[in-house]
Amino acid sequence: MQAQGKSKVVYLNQQPGNYKENQGRSQQSVKRPLVIAMVGLASIFICSVPIFTALQAQSVNQENLLQAKAQYQEVQAAHAKLQEEAQRLNDPEYLAQVARKDYYYSKEGEIIFKLEGLEDDGFDQAAQANRP
């Protein structure tokens, strides 16, 4: 059996120093995988830090994108409203009504009274109802 390789059997007639050397080698063989595992875990941790920071930055950018989309929709709605107002200003009847309401232009012989506490929405609704 000894011809095939070194045996792990320790003989009693060996010197005490050889036994301790064999023990040290077995402890080294246990420490080596532990050290490799620790180095591997440390490298994984170091490599994962930039990934997590990138994910955080992406979530912040996603929130900013949602806010920008909401602002864009608000601006689009305001733009559509202003375009509609510009189209209505091309109508001479509507333009006359706006002039009477905002600038107090009156027809001949007409007196305009501005009463506080009344909303102007009724005037606008009446103007829209009279539009062809």
C-alpha positions as a Markdown table, in Angstrom:
| # | Residue | x | y | z |
|---|---|---|---|---|
| 1 | Met | 0.0 | 0.0 | 0.0 |
| 2 | Gln | 2.8 | 2.4 | 0.7 |
| 3 | Ala | 4.1 | 2.0 | -2.8 |
| 4 | Gln | 1.1 | 3.8 | -4.2 |
| 5 | Gly | 1.5 | 7.1 | -2.3 |
| 6 | Lys | 2.0 | 8.7 | 1.0 |
| 7 | Ser | 0.0 | 7.4 | 3.8 |
| 8 | Lys | -1.8 | 9.6 | 6.3 |
| 9 | Val | -1.0 | 7.3 | 9.1 |
| 10 | Val | 1.5 | 8.7 | 11.6 |
| 11 | Tyr | 3.8 | 6.1 | 13.1 |
| 12 | Leu | 4.8 | 6.3 | 16.7 |
| 13 | Asn | 8.5 | 6.1 | 16.0 |
| 14 | Gln | 8.4 | 9.4 | 14.1 |
| 15 | Gln | 10.0 | 12.4 | 15.8 |
| 16 | Pro | 7.6 | 14.8 | 17.5 |
| 17 | Gly | 8.6 | 17.7 | 15.2 |
| 18 | Asn | 7.3 | 15.8 | 12.2 |
| 19 | Tyr | 3.9 | 15.3 | 13.8 |
| 20 | Lys | 3.5 | 19.0 | 14.4 |
| 21 | Glu | 4.5 | 19.8 | 10.8 |
| 22 | Asn | 1.8 | 17.4 | 9.6 |
| 23 | Gln | -0.8 | 19.2 | 11.9 |
| 24 | Gly | 0.3 | 22.6 | 10.6 |
| 25 | Arg | -0.2 | 21.5 | 7.0 |
| 26 | Ser | -3.7 | 20.2 | 7.7 |
| 27 | Gln | -4.6 | 23.6 | 9.4 |
| 28 | Gln | -3.3 | 25.4 | 6.4 |
| 29 | Ser | -5.4 | 23.3 | 4.1 |
| 30 | Val | -8.5 | 24.3 | 6.2 |
| 31 | Lys | -7.5 | 28.0 | 6.3 |
| 32 | Arg | -6.9 | 28.3 | 2.6 |
| 33 | Pro | -10.5 | 27.8 | 1.4 |
| 34 | Leu | -11.7 | 30.1 | 4.2 |
| 35 | Val | -9.4 | 32.8 | 3.0 |
| 36 | Ile | -10.4 | 32.3 | -0.6 |
| 37 | Ala | -14.1 | 32.5 | 0.5 |
| 38 | Met | -13.5 | 35.7 | 2.4 |
| 39 | Val | -11.7 | 37.3 | -0.5 |
| 40 | Gly | -14.5 | 36.2 | -2.8 |
| 41 | Leu | -17.2 | 37.7 | -0.6 |
| 42 | Ala | -15.2 | 41.0 | -0.2 |
| 43 | Ser | -14.8 | 41.3 | -4.0 |
| 44 | Ile | -18.5 | 40.6 | -4.5 |
| 45 | Phe | -19.4 | 43.3 | -2.0 |
| 46 | Ile | -17.0 | 45.7 | -3.6 |
| 47 | Cys | -18.5 | 45.0 | -7.0 |
| 48 | Ser | -22.1 | 45.2 | -5.8 |
| 49 | Val | -21.7 | 48.8 | -4.3 |
| 50 | Pro | -21.7 | 50.5 | -7.7 |
| 51 | Ile | -24.7 | 48.4 | -8.8 |
| 52 | Phe | -26.8 | 49.5 | -5.9 |
| 53 | Thr | -25.8 | 53.2 | -6.3 |
| 54 | Ala | -26.8 | 52.9 | -10.0 |
| 55 | Leu | -30.2 | 51.4 | -9.0 |
| 56 | Gln | -30.8 | 54.3 | -6.6 |
| 57 | Ala | -29.9 | 56.8 | -9.3 |
| 58 | Gln | -32.2 | 55.1 | -11.7 |
| 59 | Ser | -35.1 | 55.3 | -9.2 |
| 60 | Val | -34.5 | 59.0 | -8.7 |
| 61 | Asn | -34.4 | 59.5 | -12.4 |
| 62 | Gln | -37.6 | 57.6 | -12.8 |
| 63 | Glu | -39.3 | 59.9 | -10.2 |
| 64 | Asn | -38.0 | 62.9 | -12.1 |
| 65 | Leu | -39.3 | 61.5 | -15.3 |
| 66 | Leu | -42.8 | 61.1 | -13.9 |
| 67 | Gln | -42.8 | 64.6 | -12.6 |
| 68 | Ala | -41.7 | 65.9 | -15.9 |
| 69 | Lys | -44.4 | 64.0 | -17.7 |
| 70 | Ala | -47.0 | 65.4 | -15.3 |
| 71 | Gln | -45.7 | 69.0 | -15.9 |
| 72 | Tyr | -45.7 | 68.3 | -19.7 |
| 73 | Gln | -49.3 | 67.3 | -19.6 |
| 74 | Glu | -50.3 | 70.4 | -17.6 |
| 75 | Val | -48.5 | 72.6 | -20.1 |
| 76 | Gln | -50.2 | 70.8 | -23.0 |
| 77 | Ala | -53.6 | 71.4 | -21.4 |
| 78 | Ala | -52.8 | 75.1 | -20.9 |
| 79 | His | -51.5 | 75.3 | -24.5 |
| 80 | Ala | -54.7 | 73.8 | -25.8 |
| 81 | Lys | -56.8 | 76.2 | -23.7 |
| 82 | Leu | -54.8 | 79.1 | -25.0 |
| 83 | Gln | -55.2 | 77.9 | -28.6 |
| 84 | Glu | -58.9 | 77.7 | -28.1 |
| 85 | Glu | -59.0 | 81.2 | -26.7 |
| 86 | Ala | -57.0 | 82.4 | -29.7 |
| 87 | Gln | -59.5 | 80.8 | -32.1 |
| 88 | Arg | -62.4 | 82.4 | -30.2 |
| 89 | Leu | -60.7 | 85.8 | -30.5 |
| 90 | Asn | -61.0 | 85.6 | -34.2 |
| 91 | Asp | -64.8 | 85.7 | -33.8 |
| 92 | Pro | -66.0 | 89.3 | -33.9 |
| 93 | Glu | -68.9 | 88.7 | -31.6 |
| 94 | Tyr | -66.8 | 87.1 | -29.0 |
| 95 | Leu | -64.2 | 89.8 | -29.3 |
| 96 | Ala | -66.9 | 92.4 | -28.7 |
| 97 | Gln | -68.2 | 90.6 | -25.6 |
| 98 | Val | -64.6 | 90.4 | -24.2 |
| 99 | Ala | -64.2 | 94.1 | -24.9 |
| 100 | Arg | -67.4 | 94.9 | -23.1 |
| 101 | Lys | -66.7 | 92.7 | -20.1 |
| 102 | Asp | -63.0 | 93.4 | -19.6 |
| 103 | Tyr | -62.6 | 96.9 | -20.9 |
| 104 | Tyr | -66.1 | 98.2 | -20.2 |
| 105 | Tyr | -66.9 | 99.2 | -23.8 |
| 106 | Ser | -70.6 | 99.8 | -24.2 |
| 107 | Lys | -73.0 | 100.1 | -27.0 |
| 108 | Glu | -74.5 | 103.5 | -27.8 |
| 109 | Gly | -76.8 | 104.5 | -25.0 |
| 110 | Glu | -75.9 | 101.5 | -22.8 |
| 111 | Ile | -74.6 | 101.8 | -19.2 |
| 112 | Ile | -72.4 | 99.0 | -17.8 |
| 113 | Phe | -72.6 | 98.3 | -14.0 |
| 114 | Lys | -70.0 | 96.0 | -12.5 |
| 115 | Leu | -71.5 | 94.3 | -9.4 |
| 116 | Glu | -69.1 | 92.8 | -6.8 |
| 117 | Gly | -69.7 | 89.3 | -5.6 |
| 118 | Leu | -71.2 | 88.1 | -9.0 |
| 119 | Glu | -69.1 | 85.7 | -11.0 |
| 120 | Asp | -68.3 | 86.4 | -14.6 |
| 121 | Asp | -68.9 | 82.8 | -15.6 |
| 122 | Gly | -72.5 | 83.5 | -16.5 |
| 123 | Phe | -71.4 | 86.1 | -19.0 |
| 124 | Asp | -68.9 | 83.6 | -20.6 |
| 125 | Gln | -71.6 | 80.9 | -20.8 |
| 126 | Ala | -74.1 | 83.2 | -22.4 |
| 127 | Ala | -71.4 | 84.3 | -24.9 |
| 128 | Gln | -70.7 | 80.7 | -25.8 |
| 129 | Ala | -74.4 | 79.8 | -26.1 |
| 130 | Asn | -74.8 | 82.7 | -28.7 |
| 131 | Arg | -71.9 | 81.5 | -30.8 |
| 132 | Pro | -73.0 | 79.9 | -34.1 |
